[in-house]
Amino acid sequence: AKILGQLSESMKSAGVVTTAFRPEPKQSLVVLDRVSLSLGCVGTFAQVQTLLATLEGLPERIWIEEAKFECDGEDKQKMRCELRPAIFVDNFEISD
């Protein structure tokens, strides 16, 4: 849940307007937990670029399963971004 808060804060810090933030149920793997979600936002190219750089800089392993970028129909200076990241975090419940 901590990573979801970090993602939300990253979107705010980048200056984008959040249009979707939908976490899916956690999937427990052998040594990792996988959290998938749908993110949507609208912002300038620079704002979206800042968001992507922030996501890349997070310590968690993030795999972008799908990314879609397009011009916003209402404001040609802004773009729409839809992401489906999968976040992998250590599963500390397992011990040797």
C-alpha positions in Angstrom: 0.0 0.0 0.0 3.0 2.3 0.6 3.9 2.2 -3.1 0.4 3.3 -4.1 0.8 6.3 -1.9 4.1 7.0 -3.5 2.6 6.7 -7.0 -0.3 9.1 -6.1 2.2 11.6 -4.7 4.4 11.3 -7.8 1.4 12.2 -10.0 0.7 15.2 -7.9 4.3 16.3 -7.8 4.6 16.0 -11.6 1.6 18.4 -12.0 -0.5 16.0 -14.0 -4.3 15.7 -13.5 -5.2 12.1 -12.5 -8.0 10.6 -14.5 -7.7 7.0 -13.3 -6.0 5.3 -10.4 -7.3 1.7 -10.1 -5.3 -0.9 -8.2 -6.0 -4.5 -8.9 -5.8 -7.3 -6.3 -2.3 -8.2 -5.2 -0.9 -11.4 -6.8 1.5 -13.3 -4.5 4.3 -15.1 -6.3 7.0 -17.3 -4.9 9.3 -14.5 -3.5 7.5 -11.4 -4.8 4.1 -9.8 -4.6 2.8 -8.3 -7.9 0.5 -5.3 -7.7 -1.0 -4.2 -11.1 -3.0 -1.1 -11.6 -4.4 1.3 -14.2 -3.2 4.9 -14.2 -4.5 7.7 -16.3 -3.5 11.3 -16.4 -3.6 14.5 -18.5 -0.7 16.9 -18.6 1.9 18.7 -20.8 4.6 16.6 -22.4 7.0 17.9 -19.7 4.7 16.9 -16.9 4.2 13.4 -18.3 7.9 13.0 -18.8 8.5 14.1 -15.2 6.0 11.5 -14.0 7.7 8.7 -16.1 11.1 9.7 -14.8 9.8 9.6 -11.2 8.3 6.2 -11.7 11.6 5.0 -13.1 13.5 6.3 -10.1 11.4 4.5 -7.5 13.2 1.7 -5.7 10.5 -0.9 -6.5 10.7 -3.0 -9.7 8.1 -1.6 -12.1 7.2 -3.2 -15.3 5.0 -1.2 -17.7 2.7 -3.7 -19.3 0.9 -1.2 -21.5 1.4 2.5 -22.3 -0.8 4.8 -24.4 -0.1 8.4 -25.2 -2.3 10.7 -27.3 -3.2 14.4 -27.7 -5.9 15.5 -25.4 -9.0 16.3 -27.4 -9.9 19.3 -25.4 -6.5 21.0 -25.1 -3.9 20.4 -27.9 -1.1 21.6 -25.5 -1.7 18.6 -23.3 -1.6 14.9 -23.7 -3.4 11.9 -22.3 -1.4 9.1 -20.8 -2.7 5.7 -19.8 -0.4 3.2 -18.1 -0.7 -0.3 -16.8 2.2 -0.8 -14.5 2.9 -4.0 -12.6 4.9 -3.3 -9.4 6.9 -6.1 -7.8 7.7 -5.9 -4.1 9.5 -8.4 -1.9 7.4 -10.9 -0.1 8.8 -10.9 3.4 6.5 -13.6 4.7 8.7 -16.3 3.2 11.7 -17.4 5.3 14.2 -20.1 4.8 
